[in-house]
Amino acid sequence: MGWVGKCYLGVPYEVHLLDVTGQIVQHFKVGESLPDNMERARRLAASGRYVVIEVFSDRVVAVAADGTTAVSA
């Protein structure tokens, strides 16, 4: 469905959506809803513990800087 990452622009921005090349598509402010069921990735992305959160219809995959992953339903 898409990729969500932590936004480092600072307040009021919190997370952003990325395209398949890793380019930022859209920034989201704190409290601003993400589209298409992407909201479930916000908390993981905002934590900064992961480089990117991959959102699939049936799972969320958090990818760390070293390439390790954590999968959540």
Protein Blocks (a to p, Z undefined) as FASTA:
>chain_A
ZZcdddfkbpabfbdcddfkopafbdcdehiaceehllmmmmmmmnopafbdcddfkbcc
dddfkopacddZZ
